[in-house]
Amino acid sequence: MTTVRLLVGTKKGAFVLTSDGTRKTWSIEGPHFTGWEIYHLKGSPVDPSRIYASQHTSWFGQLVQRSNDGGKTWAPVGKEFTYEGTPGPHLWYDGTPHPWEFKRVWHLEPSLDDPDTVYAGVEDASLFKTTDGGTSWHEMPGLRGHGGGHYWQPGAGGLCLHTIILDPKNKKRMFVAVSAAGAFRSDDAGKTWKPINKGLKSPYELPDPEAQVGHCVHHVAMHPSRPKTLFMQKHWDVMRSDDAGEQWHEVSGNLPSDFGFVIDVNANDPETIYVVPIKSDSEHIPPDGKLRVYRSTSGGNEWEALTKGLPQKNCYVNVLRDAMSVDTLDPCGIYFGTTGGQVYGSADNGDSWTAIVRDLPAVTSVEVQAIP
Amino acid sequence: MTIAQVRVILPFHLRQLSGSQGEVIVSVPAPVTQRNLLDALEIALPVLRGTIREQPSLKRRAFVRFFACKQDLSNASPDATLPAEVASGTEPFRIVGAMSGG
């Protein structure tokens, strides 16, 4: 029987929510690491029992935890993230040079074919890799040193590398996104990188709205069957590329707001995508106090509001960038968590929603595993 | 070599992380300084490496405080001798997360 497991990171610990393939009733385990910020946790696609978690507090710094039994027990692994060589500066908030300083791990992306290999996206933005199950981490310095890194300047959320996408059809290709810098692609397994931001426009955030770098990309999603097609929720604007990021075009269409953080693709249809519109960058609340997922079945531009089971009045939560995930079942399950501590799930492509749990700490990330 | 048995009180997060209950008794070689105490603590509980002092600089993390005998010793020299009451085990050495909140 299929097991569906949600890995939920929150501001005060991690939770593991488990159901069967019907996705009707859920058991809730946790909190693990009570009191610690869990920015992200994710399981290996080839060994779902192997899960990695990023554990952090401003007091005591960064740890990485590993589970070998599906989240029942955990053990700390390596936590030293040292930039390669002498890290040069990026731009500080006041425009002066500021040396790269490790702050925290935002995202952990296990390899598609080796449970001991994991990529970590960190703040200050860079990419690290382990090939020994997290015991040691080594920077992939080509991204930070690609030639434009010294122009990166943190936004209000920090200079974080938050999105890592591995191309399932081309092992040498990977994509990353950095807040307030943009999207980047490597075609040589992470040795060298190029910015892929052509077509992005940021008239409110940048002096040159079409600059090569500096765009505040919030999240990028890809369907594994069509790895050249990327969907992006930018600070403002929902964007699409059909050539692996060489050129982007806007597909915000009739959304009530094209600001937001999450974006994801239905596992069974690469043209069906989901976003959660947020009113504005200043407010970070849903428009009109209504929590609505918007679905496009045409790859963007035409959107429908999905409201059944979601609060449609007096709702003022946010949904953070890593807090939406889709399972691989049919019909597709979609899950997201809010800053109000609710985790919502749909087992019918988004047509209807239920609150799996309501009163967790603020949710930072949601990942799902469908285990046969 | 003289070894002092020093009582250390860890903050909640680090008790949880290290699986320790209540006070931790740490065997510290003389002289009983902050550096020797923290070195011994990290040998006894290796998971704490990097959580109190940054690695590899061994600089106190910004939001960690050291208190003992009603004194804030956070900014004292790591090589200064700790109060005799700490070395004798009469008073604990407290590792504290700085105040946070609104």
Interface residues (C-beta under 8 A of the other chain):
Chain A: F33 T34 G35 W36 T57 S58 W59 F60 G61 Q62 L63 P76 K79 E80
Chain B: P11 F12 H13 L14 Q16 L17 V47 G50 T51 I52 E54 Q55 R61 F63 V64 G97 A98 S100
